[in-house]
Amino acid sequence: MATIVEQQGRDPAEVASRLVALHRGQREWLDAFAEEFERRRAGATLGRILRIWGLSRTEAGEMFGISRQALSKWLDHGVPSDRAEQVANLSRATDHLVRHLKEDRIPAVVRTPAPGLGDRRLIEVFAEDGDRAALEAVRAMFAFSDAHA
C-alpha cells in the first residue's frame, strides 16, 4: 500500500477505499479515524471563519469563551467534538454572509452594531447568545421576503 504522501492527488474515493480495505474488520479503528478526521476538518473550517470574519485568535477565543492558546490548539489539532456544532453553525452563518456580501466587507459587518441585533455586533451575539442566535441573526439580515416595498 502506498503511503499517505503517495496518495496525494489521487481520487478521494480511491484513497478511502484503500484505507477501509487496509483496516477491514477494525471498526473501532475506522470510527476513531472518522472522528479524528472530522475534528481536523472542523479546525480547518474554523480557520476559514477567522479569515473571512477578519478575527484574531484572541477575538475568536473570546467569542468561544476560551483562551487564545486553546483556540490555536483547535486550529492546529481539531475542534473538540462538544464544540463541533458551534463551529458548524458559525460556518453556515459565514456561508450566508459570503453569499450576500463582498468578502472584504464581512469583517466590518460582523463588528458593526446593528439595530436588528439590539445595537450589538454579530460577534457579540455569538459570544453572548450562542451559535444558533448568531446563525438566525445572519439569516434574518438576508430575509428579503420580509422586506416591504
C-alpha positions as CSV (number, residue, x, y, z in Angstrom):
1,M,0.0,0.0,0.0
2,A,1.3,3.4,-0.9
3,T,1.9,5.9,1.9
4,I,-0.4,8.8,2.6
5,V,2.1,11.1,0.9
6,E,2.0,9.0,-2.2
7,Q,-1.8,9.1,-2.1
8,Q,-1.9,12.9,-2.5
9,G,-3.6,14.0,-5.7
10,R,-5.5,10.7,-6.0
11,D,-9.2,10.4,-6.1
12,P,-10.6,10.7,-2.5
13,A,-12.9,7.8,-3.1
14,E,-10.0,5.6,-4.1
15,V,-8.0,6.6,-1.0
16,A,-11.0,6.0,1.2
17,S,-11.5,2.6,-0.4
18,R,-7.9,1.6,0.2
19,L,-8.0,2.8,3.8
20,V,-11.1,0.8,4.5
21,A,-9.7,-2.3,2.8
22,L,-6.5,-1.9,4.9
23,H,-8.5,-1.8,8.1
24,R,-11.2,-4.2,7.2
25,G,-12.7,-5.7,10.4
26,Q,-11.3,-3.0,12.5
27,R,-14.4,-1.0,13.1
28,E,-13.1,0.8,16.2
29,W,-10.0,2.0,14.3
30,L,-12.2,3.3,11.4
31,D,-14.6,5.0,13.8
32,A,-11.6,6.6,15.6
33,F,-10.2,7.7,12.3
34,A,-13.5,9.2,11.2
35,E,-13.8,11.1,14.5
36,E,-10.3,12.5,14.2
37,F,-10.8,13.4,10.6
38,E,-14.0,15.4,11.5
39,R,-12.2,17.2,14.3
40,R,-9.4,18.2,12.0
41,R,-11.9,19.2,9.3
42,A,-13.7,21.4,11.8
43,G,-10.4,23.0,12.7
44,A,-9.8,23.9,9.0
45,T,-13.4,25.3,8.9
46,L,-12.7,27.4,11.9
47,G,-9.6,28.8,10.2
48,R,-11.8,29.8,7.2
49,I,-14.2,31.6,9.5
50,L,-11.5,33.5,11.2
51,R,-10.1,34.6,7.9
52,I,-13.4,35.7,6.4
53,W,-14.6,37.4,9.6
54,G,-11.2,39.0,10.0
55,L,-10.8,37.7,13.5
56,S,-7.6,37.3,15.5
57,R,-7.2,34.2,17.6
58,T,-7.7,36.4,20.7
59,E,-11.0,37.7,19.4
60,A,-12.2,34.3,18.4
61,G,-11.1,32.8,21.7
62,E,-13.2,35.4,23.5
63,M,-16.2,34.6,21.3
64,F,-15.9,30.9,22.2
65,G,-15.1,31.6,25.8
66,I,-11.7,30.1,25.6
67,S,-8.1,31.3,25.7
68,R,-6.2,32.3,22.5
69,Q,-3.9,29.3,23.2
70,A,-6.8,26.9,23.3
71,L,-8.2,28.3,20.1
72,S,-4.7,27.9,18.5
73,K,-4.9,24.2,19.6
74,W,-8.3,23.9,17.9
75,L,-6.9,25.2,14.7
76,D,-3.8,23.0,14.8
77,H,-5.3,19.8,16.2
78,G,-9.0,20.0,15.6
79,V,-12.1,21.2,17.3
80,P,-13.3,19.2,20.3
81,S,-16.4,17.2,19.4
82,D,-18.5,19.0,22.0
83,R,-17.9,22.3,20.1
84,A,-18.3,21.0,16.6
85,E,-21.9,22.1,16.3
86,Q,-20.9,25.7,17.3
87,V,-18.3,25.8,14.5
88,A,-20.8,24.2,12.0
89,N,-23.4,26.9,12.8
90,L,-20.8,29.6,12.5
91,S,-19.8,28.2,9.2
92,R,-23.4,28.3,8.0
93,A,-23.6,31.9,9.1
94,T,-20.3,32.6,7.2
95,D,-21.7,30.9,4.1
96,H,-24.7,33.3,4.2
97,L,-22.5,36.3,4.6
98,V,-20.3,35.2,1.7
99,R,-23.3,34.6,-0.5
100,H,-24.8,38.1,0.1
101,L,-21.8,40.3,0.7
102,K,-18.4,41.0,-0.8
103,E,-15.9,39.1,1.3
104,D,-13.8,42.2,2.1
105,R,-16.9,43.8,3.7
106,I,-17.7,41.0,6.1
107,P,-15.2,42.0,8.9
108,A,-16.9,45.4,9.1
109,V,-20.4,43.8,9.1
110,V,-19.7,41.4,12.0
111,R,-18.1,44.3,14.0
112,T,-20.8,47.0,13.4
113,P,-23.6,47.4,15.9
114,A,-26.9,46.8,14.2
115,P,-30.4,47.9,15.3
116,G,-31.8,44.4,14.4
117,L,-29.3,42.9,16.9
118,G,-30.2,45.3,19.8
119,D,-27.4,47.6,18.8
120,R,-24.9,44.8,19.3
121,R,-22.3,43.4,16.9
122,L,-22.7,40.0,15.4
123,I,-19.6,38.8,17.2
124,E,-21.3,39.9,20.5
125,V,-24.5,38.0,19.6
126,F,-22.4,34.8,19.1
127,A,-20.4,35.4,22.4
128,E,-23.5,36.3,24.5
129,D,-26.3,34.3,22.9
130,G,-24.6,31.5,21.2
131,D,-24.1,30.0,17.8
132,R,-27.7,29.4,16.9
133,A,-28.6,33.0,17.7
134,A,-25.8,34.3,15.5
135,L,-26.9,32.0,12.7
136,E,-30.5,33.2,13.0
137,A,-29.4,36.8,13.1
138,V,-27.5,36.4,9.9
139,R,-30.4,34.6,8.2
140,A,-32.7,37.5,9.3
141,M,-30.3,40.0,7.8
142,F,-31.0,38.5,4.4
143,A,-34.6,37.6,4.7
144,F,-35.6,39.6,1.7
145,S,-39.1,38.1,1.7
146,D,-39.8,40.1,4.9
147,A,-38.8,43.4,3.2
148,H,-41.5,45.8,2.3
149,A,-41.7,48.0,-0.8
